[in-house]
Amino acid sequence: MELRRDMLSMYLKRILTQRDWNDTFLQYLSQIGKIHTDQAGSASINVDYMHINALLGYLEHLLIDVLCTTDTIDEKTKRGILMAVNKLFWIQNDFFTMHYLISVKASTPSRKTSETEKTTKCCWI
């Protein structure tokens, strides 16, 4: 438990202090998404997407709450920070989704489907 807390703390420090959104940082966000699936080769860190999504939502809520209750920041700056935090968590969630869907597709047996079956199924799987 302590290890996961420390890793979450390191992750938050990295994403909240990052100034340049370059390829290296985006690869870092993608790697964070990948290591929590079975794609990274370690079954011990495999976390259900539902729990990851709940954690991201909770973290975003906490940051927004802190921002909204801070009186030392003007409204224009708050709005910019709010938009940046929201964008960050959407991008991170997209990377998690991408890697979880790759994992699901890899573990789902392929079969031929007709066009009518394709339209009645979820478009993600």
N, C-alpha and C positions, 0 to 999 in steps of 0.2 A: 504494500500500500504506500509506504514511504517513497519507494522508487518511482511509482507512477505520479505521486504528488510532485516530486522533484522534477520529473520529466515535463510535466504540465507547466511548472513554473519556468523552466528553461524555454519551453515553446512560447509561452506568453511574453517573456522578456524579448525573445527574438522577433516575434511578429509585431510587438508594440513599439519597438525601437528601430525597426527597419525603415530607412529613409528612401532607398532606391529599390524600386520594383523591377529588377533586372531578371535575366534568365536564371541566374543562380538562385535568387530568392524564390522564383516560381517553381524551380526544380525542388527546392526545399519543401515548399507546400505540397507538391505532388508526392514527394517521398514520405511525408507525414501521413498522407492518405494511404499510400501503398503499404507501409509497415504495419498498419493495423488490420490488414487482410492476410489471407494465407499466401498471397503472392510473394511476400518477402522471404519466405522459407522458414518462418518460425511460427509454429502453431500456438505457442504459448502467449503470443501477443494478439492473436486474432480476437477482435472485439466486434460484436454485432453492430451493424450500421445504426440500428435504432438507438443504441446507447451513445454512440459517437454523435449522432444528430441531436440527441437530447443535451449532451454536454456542450456542444457548440451553441445551441439555443440558450442554455443557462448562462454561459460565459458572456454571450452578447448582451443578454438581459442585465447582468451585473454591471458591465461596462457602461451601458446606456443609463442605468440607474445612477451610477456614480457621476456621470457626466451631467445628467439633468439636475442633480442636487448640489452641484458645485456652483457657488455664487461668484467665483473669481474669474470666470470666463465669460466674455461677451456672447450674445446670442448668435452672431454671425460665425464666430469661431466654433461654438458648440455645434451649430448646424453642419459645418464642414467636418468636424470630428465625427459626428454621428453618421454622416454619409460614408466617411472612410471606414469606420468600424463595421458598418453594415456591409459595405462592399467586400471588405476583407473576409468576413465570415461567409458570405455567399461564394466567393472564389474558393475558400478552403473547403466548403461543403461540396462544391462542384468536383474538386479533386477527389474527395472521399467517395462521392457517388460514382465517378468514373472508375476508380479502382475496385469498388465493390461490385459494380456491374460486370467488369471484366472477370472478376472472380466467380460470380454467379454464372456467367455464360460459359466459362471454362469447366464448371462442374455440372452443367446441364447437358444431358445427352442430346446430340443433334438428331433431328429427324426431318424429313421432308414434310412441309405443310402446304396446303393449298392456299390460294389467295383469300378465300373466305375465312379460313382459320386465322390467317395473319391479321386480318382486321378486327377479329374478336378478341385477340390476346392483348396483353399489355405491350405497349410499344417499346419498352425498355429491355425486355428479355427475349 
